[in-house]
Amino acid sequence: MAAIRGRNTRPEVAVRRAVHAAGFRFRLHRRDILGHPDLAFPRYRIAVFVNGCFWHGHSCKFGHIPKSNMAYWEAKIGRNITRDAQNVSLLRQSGWEVMTIWECAIAEDCDKLIAVLKKKRRQYS
């Protein structure tokens, strides 16, 4: 488990490439924003979390709990889900729009993110 990274993962890099290719600039892992989102668009007040399905308990084929040491993994993933929900709630209360991009649906979720960003760009222009 020590080899699992929290930053610059393949799904995160794929999202960054797609958003950058669409012409948007962003900030990475801003420590001054609650929850340290993977991508932050301060001008539009959008925070993006790129979540791995396993680590964040997504209900897809990648989000299963291992059969060995189930009690540990259920507790661990449960804490992650609780923390994610709390961070999203607090960010929304402070005026940020929060988007979660799941590892299993990067292409579709990136398209949604880019559409939202284009809409915001038109509003701010």
C-alpha positions as CSV (number, residue, x, y, z in Angstrom):
1,M,0.0,0.0,0.0
2,A,3.0,2.3,0.4
3,A,3.2,2.5,-3.4
4,I,-0.3,4.0,-3.7
5,R,0.0,7.7,-4.4
6,G,-2.3,10.4,-3.3
7,R,-1.3,12.9,-6.0
8,N,-0.5,12.8,-9.7
9,T,-2.3,9.5,-10.2
10,R,-3.1,8.3,-13.7
11,P,-6.8,9.2,-13.5
12,E,-5.9,12.7,-12.2
13,V,-3.3,13.3,-14.9
14,A,-5.9,12.2,-17.6
15,V,-8.4,14.7,-16.3
16,R,-5.8,17.5,-16.2
17,R,-4.7,16.8,-19.7
18,A,-8.3,16.9,-21.0
19,V,-9.1,20.1,-19.2
20,H,-5.9,21.8,-20.2
21,A,-6.5,20.7,-23.9
22,A,-9.9,22.4,-23.7
23,G,-8.1,25.7,-22.8
24,F,-8.7,25.9,-19.1
25,R,-6.0,26.6,-16.5
26,F,-6.3,25.4,-12.9
27,R,-4.4,25.1,-9.6
28,L,-3.4,21.8,-8.2
29,H,-3.9,20.5,-4.6
30,R,-4.6,23.9,-3.1
31,R,-3.9,23.6,0.6
32,D,-5.9,26.7,1.4
33,I,-9.1,25.2,0.1
34,L,-10.9,22.7,2.3
35,G,-10.3,19.1,1.3
36,H,-7.3,20.0,-0.9
37,P,-9.1,19.4,-4.2
38,D,-7.1,17.8,-7.0
39,L,-8.0,20.7,-9.4
40,A,-9.2,24.1,-8.4
41,F,-10.6,26.8,-10.6
42,P,-10.6,29.8,-8.2
43,R,-12.0,32.2,-10.8
44,Y,-15.1,30.1,-11.2
45,R,-15.1,28.7,-7.6
46,I,-15.1,25.1,-8.8
47,A,-13.3,22.4,-6.9
48,V,-12.7,19.0,-8.6
49,F,-11.9,15.8,-6.8
50,V,-10.7,12.9,-8.9
51,N,-11.6,9.8,-6.9
52,G,-10.4,6.2,-7.2
53,C,-13.4,3.9,-7.1
54,F,-11.8,1.5,-4.6
55,W,-10.5,4.1,-2.1
56,H,-13.7,6.2,-2.1
57,G,-16.3,3.4,-2.1
58,H,-17.9,3.9,-5.5
59,S,-20.7,1.5,-6.4
60,C,-19.1,0.1,-9.5
61,K,-17.1,-3.0,-10.4
62,F,-13.9,-1.4,-9.2
63,G,-15.3,-0.3,-5.8
64,H,-15.5,-3.7,-4.2
65,I,-14.2,-4.5,-0.7
66,P,-11.5,-7.2,-0.5
67,K,-12.5,-10.5,1.1
68,S,-9.5,-10.6,3.4
69,N,-9.6,-8.4,6.4
70,M,-13.0,-7.1,5.6
71,A,-13.6,-5.3,8.9
72,Y,-10.5,-3.1,8.4
73,W,-11.4,-2.2,4.8
74,E,-15.1,-1.5,5.5
75,A,-14.0,0.9,8.3
76,K,-11.3,2.5,6.2
77,I,-13.4,3.1,3.2
78,G,-16.3,4.2,5.4
79,R,-14.1,6.9,6.9
80,N,-13.1,8.0,3.5
81,I,-16.7,8.3,2.4
82,T,-17.6,10.2,5.5
83,R,-14.7,12.6,5.1
84,D,-15.5,13.2,1.4
85,A,-19.1,14.0,2.2
86,Q,-18.1,16.4,5.0
87,N,-15.5,18.2,2.8
88,V,-18.1,18.6,-0.1
89,S,-20.7,19.9,2.3
90,L,-18.4,22.5,3.8
91,L,-17.1,23.6,0.4
92,R,-20.6,24.1,-0.9
93,Q,-21.5,26.1,2.2
94,S,-18.5,28.4,1.5
95,G,-19.7,29.1,-2.0
96,W,-17.8,26.5,-4.1
97,E,-19.2,24.3,-6.7
98,V,-17.9,20.8,-6.2
99,M,-17.5,18.1,-8.9
100,T,-16.3,14.5,-8.3
101,I,-14.8,12.6,-11.2
102,W,-14.8,8.9,-10.7
103,E,-12.0,6.6,-12.1
104,C,-14.5,4.4,-13.9
105,A,-16.1,7.2,-15.8
106,I,-13.3,9.7,-16.6
107,A,-14.4,10.4,-20.2
108,E,-18.0,11.2,-19.3
109,D,-17.2,13.1,-16.2
110,C,-14.5,15.2,-18.0
111,D,-17.0,16.1,-20.7
112,K,-19.4,17.3,-18.0
113,L,-16.7,19.3,-16.2
114,I,-15.6,21.0,-19.5
115,A,-19.2,21.8,-20.3
116,V,-19.6,23.4,-16.9
117,L,-16.4,25.4,-17.3
118,K,-17.4,26.6,-20.7
119,K,-20.8,27.8,-19.3
120,K,-19.0,29.6,-16.5
121,R,-16.5,31.2,-19.0
122,R,-19.4,32.6,-20.9
123,Q,-20.9,34.0,-17.7
124,Y,-17.7,35.7,-16.7
125,S,-16.9,37.1,-20.2
